[in-house]
Amino acid sequence: MTSRLLHPVGRLLLAGLLCLAGAAMAQDYPTRAIRVVVPFAPAGAADILGRIVAERLQPLYGQTVVVDNKPGASGHLGAQIVAKAPADGYTLLVGTIGIHAAYASYRKLGYDPAADLKPVMILGESPNLVLVPAASPYKTFAEFAADAQAHPGKISYATAGPGSSVHMVTALFELASGAKMTHVPYKGSGPALIDLIGGQVDVMFDNMSSGMPHVRSGKLRILAVTGPHRDPHFPDVPTIAESGFPGYSATSWFTLAVPRNTPQPLVDRINRDVQRALAAPEVQARLDKLGIAFTPNTPQEAAAYFRSETVKWNRVIEAARLQLD
């Protein structure tokens, strides 16, 4: 009887000690360099956001904050590195839909994204842009969609990698339209855009932050936006829903996460500090130019959003039979 009573008491004491230890870690944090792992090649939206976070945290913390690009397996190579890192707040992950919500397309991952990563926050969200080279024969989304539907496999589309947000929003269009295109995956939006501009691939449903500069420069043409509404940066450009596919809507979102056993007080501390960094007027102006909307959120709100988006994208993966390994 006595031993049975001691077990829950012991657990409560242990939990209390861990909470105190976590609070102490949060108060002293950081005392050395921090690594921000971006699991994609440079120049994509995740990389841009990771560098903004690093640039703003470095003077705030008085410590070196290094961006470490680890592309591969549609972001899962870098995500697994973070999942297996010490849970001390010194290794952060910039994540995406592919890591946090569309991982069911991979059956043989060496980690469990939902269990092994702890959300810190959602860094931002934006619609994607349907982009074609400036010399493309497609002048409207309707022209492109009609050709894709009429000629299966003819049109090639670039993505930031299998299972990436760029891939998923394109797969959703294929599902909604019945079109079948040829997938050309890259290790991030940066190298994919180079080939798109050069005409090696026909179309890309790219993140706004990485694609928009090439639209502004005239190297790429935008046919539609993937979100539920027209975007204020391109008010004359229709949504996919307006272009003949009612109900279609998809956005890309980007996150900050840490290893699962990171103490909650430390997670809360990082959340507050990053929110403070992103709330600066000059950063807000920069995000707006990139087409990324940031709404303050807690780790708990981020976790709830991950769960709801996982349900959504699992339906797409199942319906499209999208297995990538």
N, C-alpha and C positions, 0 to 999 in steps of 0.2 A: 504493500500500500504506500509506504513512505517513498520508495524509489519511483513509483508511478507518479507521485505528486511532484517529485523533484524534476522530472524530465521537462514538463512545460515551463517550470520556473527557470530552469537552466537555459532553455531556449530563449526565454524573454530576456534573461540577463545577457546572453550572447548577442541577441539582436540589439540590445541597448548599447553594448560595448562597440559593436560594429558601427552603429549610428554615430557614436561619439568619435570613433576613429575617422569615419568619413567626413564628419564636420571639421575635424582638425585638418585633414588633408585639403579640404576646400578652402579653409582659411589661409593655409600656407601656400597654396598653389598660385602660380608655378614657380619652381626654383631652378628649372633648367629648360633647355630647348624643347619645343613642341613640334611634332611632325604632323602635317595635314596630308593624308594620303588621298590623292585624286586617282581613281582607278581607270582613267582614260588618258589618251594622248593629249598634249597641250593644244590650246586654241578652241576647245569645245566649251559648252556652257558650264559644265561641272568644273572644268579647270579655271575658267574665268571667276566663278564664284569662290572657289577655293583660294585663289590668289587675293581676292578682295578680303576674305576673312583673315588670311595670314597677314596681309598688309596692315589691317586695322588692329589686330590683336598684339602685334609685335610692340608698338609703342605703349599700348595699354598695359601690357605685362612686363615690359622691360626685359624680355627674353627673346631669343631667336625663334621665329616661327617659320619652318621650312615646308614648302610644298613639294611633295614627292609623287611624281606621276608613275603609276604602276598599271599600265594598260594590259588587258588580256582577259579572255573569257567573258566579254561583255561587262566588265567591271568586277566580276567575282574574284579574280586573282587578287586585286588590291583589297577588296572587302574581306577576303579570307585572311590576309595579312593582319588587318586590323582586328578581326575577330579573335585571332590567336595572340595578339599583343598583350602586354601587361595591362591590367585594368586600373591604370593610375592617372588617366587624363592626359597623357603625353603623346598618345597616338589617336588622331581623329580621322574620321572618314567622311568624305563628301560623297553622298549616295544619290541614287536615282530610282525611278520606277523599276528598272530592270533588276536592281538589287533588292529592293524592299517590297515589291508587289508583284513582279512578274517572274519570280525565280522558279515557279513550277514548270517552266519550259525546260529546265535543266533537272535531270534525275540523279546525276552523279556528282553533285557538289561535295567538296570536302568539308563543308560546314553548313549550318542551318541559319540562314539569314534572319529569320524571325526570332530564333532562340539565342543566337550567339552575338547579336548586335543590339545595343540599347539606343533608342532614339534620343537625341538631344533636342532637335528642332527641325522644322521645315524652313529652309533658307529662302525659298522663293518658288514661284510658279509662273508659267507662261504658256501661251499657245504655241504650236509649231507652225512653220511656214512651208507651204508646198512650193518648192523651188525647181526651176529648170534653167539650163544655160541661156544666156542672152540670145544665142542663135537658134534656140529650139523652135520647132514649127508650132508648138502649142502656145496659143495666145490666151486661152481661157482654160479654167479647170474642166469645164464641160467637154472641150475638145480632147483634152488629155484623158479624161475618164472614159469617153466613148471609145477611144482607140485602145485603151487598156482592156475594156470589156470585149471588144470585137476581136482582139488579137492576143490571146493568152501567151504569155512568155516573151512577147516582143519587147516590152518596155522594161528596162533595168532600173532598179532603184537602189540608192546608196543608204547605208545606215551607219551609226556609230558602233555597231556590233550586234550580233544576234541577241535578242532579248532586251536590247536597250530601249529607252523611251522612244527614240526615233523609229526603231523597228516596230514597236508595239502600236504606235499610232498609225503606221502604214498598214500593219496587219489588220487593224480594225477597219480601215478603208476597204481592203480587199474583201473582208468578211461582209461589210455592208453593201458592197457593189457587185460582188461576184467576180471581180476582176482577178486575174492571176498575172503577177509580174515576176521578174527575175531578181532575186535578192543578191546584192553585192555588199557584204559586210566589211567594215573597216575597224580599226582600233581607235575609234573616236571620230568626232565630227570634223576635226581639222583636216586630216588626210582625205576624208570623204569629199569635203567641199572642194579641195584642189582638183580632184578628178571630175567632179560635177562641172566646175567652171571650164575645165578643159574638154568637156563633152565625152569623156570616157563612160559616163553613166547618164541616164536620161532625166532622172527626177530624184528629189530627196525631200522628205517631210522633216526638215531640220528644226532644231531648237531656234527660237527667235534670236537669242543673244549672239549666237555664232553665225547665223545666216543673214541677219539684217544688214551688217556692214557691206556685204557683197551685193545686196539689192541696192543699197544706197550708191554704191560705186558703179552700178550698171552692168556688173559681170553676171548677175543672175536676175531672173524674172520671177516674181511671185504670182502664183495663180490663185491661192486661197489660204485662209488661216484655219487651223483645226479646232479652235475653241468654240464655245457656244455663242459668242457674239463677235462682231467685227472689232478689230483692235484699233485703238485710237492712233497708233503709229501709222496705220494703213487704212484709213476710213473708207477708201474706195474699193478695197479688196474684199470680196465676199467670203463668207464661211463655206465650208464644205456642205453644211446643211442647206445653205441657200443655193448651192450649185447643183441641186438635184438629189441630195441624199439626206432627207429629213431625219432628225434624231442623232446624226453623227456628231459627236463632241469628244474631244480628247485634249488634254494638256500635259505638259511635262512639268515635273516638280523635282526639287533638289533638296537634299537633307544633310544634316550633320549627325553622325552617330559615333559611338564608342563601344569598346568591348562590354559584354553583358554584365560582368561583375563590377563595373565601375560604381563606386558608392553614389547613391542618389544625391547627397548634398553636393558632391563634386559635379555631377551632371547638371544640377540646378545652377551652380555657379557659372559653368561654361555657357549655359543657356542665357543667363542674364548678361554675361559679358559680350557674347556675340550679338544679342539683341541691341545692346547699347552701341556696339560698333556699327551695326547696320542701320540704326536709327539716325545716325549723323546726316544732316542735310546734304552734304556733298556725296555721301554714299547713296542716299535715296535718289539723287539726281543721276548718278551713274547707273544705278539699277534701272531707272526709268528709260534711259537711253538704250539699255540692253533689252528692254521689253519684259523685264522680270518684276513681278509684283511680290513684295514682302509684307506679310501680315504677322505681327507678333503672335507667338504661340508657345505653349508649354511642352515639356517632354511628354506629358500624358495626352495632350491634344494631338501631338505628332504621332504617337503610337496608335491612337484611335483611327487617325486618317490612314495610316499604313494598313490597318486591318480592313477598312472599308474598300480601299483601292485594290487590295489583294483579291477580294471577292470579285470585283469588277474584271480585273485582268485575268483571273483564273477562268472566267467564263469565256473570254476571248481565246485563251490558250487551248481550252478544251474544244470549243467549236471549230477553231482553225486547225486543230490537231498539231499544235506548234511545239514539237519536241526537238531540242537542239543538241542533244547528246545521246 
